[in-house]
Amino acid sequence: MTTEQATINEPSVPAVTETSSAPGAESATTRFGPRSLTLQLERFGLLGLLLVVLLVFSLKSSQFHSSSNIRIVLGTQAVLGLLALASIVPLIAGQFDLSVGAIMGTTSIVTAAVMSRYHGNLALAILVAVGVGLLIGLVNGLLVSRVGVSSFIVTLASATVLQGVVQWYSNGETISDGISKSLISAGSGDALGIPKGLLWLLPAAVLSWYMIGHTPWGRYLTAIGSNARAAKLAGLRVDGMVLSSFLYSGALAGLAGVLQTGQAGSADPQSVLGAMLLPALAAAFLGASAFTPGRFNVWGTLLAVYFVAFTVSGFQFIGAASWIQQVFDGLALAGAVALSTILRRRNGRA
């Protein structure tokens, strides 16, 4: 068996492993030494920062920790959470999908148009929107996996095309008539004190967590992202797996578009410009520093989404200028990419 094949046999083994001198035994240094403390700080550092943020801003503003503000943040960030989850699947396979924001905006328009202009019911609107997301993901995936074009270029180009198509179709006008009241009700407000946005996000998160971490599909994607050449030599269908990652990403972005329409009660063609892309990527890379440092993961990504959201909310409550969100998103992305790179390099040497 070659070294590359041995690497692929267990692609889900964490990059940082703790070794012991005998099976079933751990050395005192590993369990209680500086290395163990460092690992725990890496895994739970972002969670600790979120708790600090919540405490500091709660002391600064009594409105910040009000139940209504907490519910609003938890619910309204569900769209961004879905987009961040859509982003991490291609990233796990070593690819970028810069079109998730444009797909979300496009499928938001599709959702509204099916109901408003073609008088379709809600179920049909959701199916068509997710189907459009899948179709865009299919085109992206085929160009990347079969033609061999860089995923960065392909998805950037598709996002630009989608912006033009949506502006042409909508004439730049918001679609607000004929939106199903059931969709608006399902996307906004609370149910038994739980923000309804979470009722969309959490099932998608659990499914993604299971697919990525507990199925061969997820393990193969991880192996391909680690070393595509070795994965191919080990017999994995690299092209098909990469294609599937873009399909999954497109479907989740399509679902995000449906939820966006429900929460806004309309579909704005400006949403196709991808304003949520940067925050989604920031959450994906920042999340790679939590729980399983150096690896993109579902729960770290969602933690990062709400870390940024509550931080920005806190700044707004203490009177910070409106531009603080853009600055914070940019700094979060730059810092997250740097931290993720450092963790990957260091853990690869561990």
C-alpha positions, 0 to 999 in steps of 0.5 A: 500500500502506498503512502498516499493510499494509506492517507485516504483510507481514513480521511476523517482522522483529525489533523491534530491527534494525541499520541500515547506510548501504549494503546488505551493510555495517554501520557500525562503531558498529552492529557494535562500539559501545555499541548492539551491546553492549547488544543482546548483553547483552539477548539473553544476559543471562539465560543469563549469570545462569543460569551465575552461579547455577550457579557460586555455588550450586556453591561453596556446596553440593557437592550442588547440582552433583551429577549426580543433582540436575541430572537431577532438576531437568531432569526434574521441570521438564518439566511446567512447561516444557510449561505455559510453552510452552502459555502463550506461544502465546496471548500471542504473539497478544496473549491470556492463557490463565490456564486452562493450569494447570487444564487440566493438572490436569484432564487428569491426572485424565482420564489416570488415570481412563481407565486406573483406572476405565474400564480403557483402555490407555495410548494411549487415555488419552493421546488422551482427555487431549489431546482434553480439552485441545483441547476446553477450548481450543476453548471458550476460543478460541470465546468469545474470538474469536467472542463477543469476551469478554476472554481474561483473564475467559474463561480465569479462568472456565474454570479455576474451572469445571474446579476444581469439575468435578474436585472433583465427579468425584474427590470430592477423592480422589487416583487412584492405582490402575491407573496404567500402569507404562509411563507411570510409567516413561516419565515418571520416571527416566533413559534413557542418562543423559538425564532422561525428562521432557526426552524429552517436553519437547524434541520439544514445544519443537522443534515449537513453535519451528518452528511459531512461527518458521518457518511462516506460522501463527507469523508471522501470530500475531506480526502479530496480537499486534503489531496485530490491527486492522492484521492484519485489514485486511491480510486475515488471519483474526484470529478463526481464528488466535486460536482456533488459538492456544487449541487449541494451548495446550490440547493442550500443557497436556493433554500436560503433564497426562499427563506429570504423572500419569506422574511422580507415579504418580497424579492429585491433584485439588489439581493443578487449582487451578493452582499451576503457573500463576504459575511458567509465566507467570513463565517466559513473560515472563522468557523474553521478555527472552532471545534475542529481547528483547521477544518471547515465544520458545520457547528463552527460555521454557525457559531461564527455567524452568530459571533459576528452578528451579536458583535455587530448588534452590540456595536449598534446598540452602543451607537457605533456608525453603520459602516462598522458592519462592513469593516468588521466583516472584512476584518473577520474574513481576513483574520479568519483566513489567516488563522485557518491557514496557520492552524492547517499548517501547524496541524499538518506538521503535528 
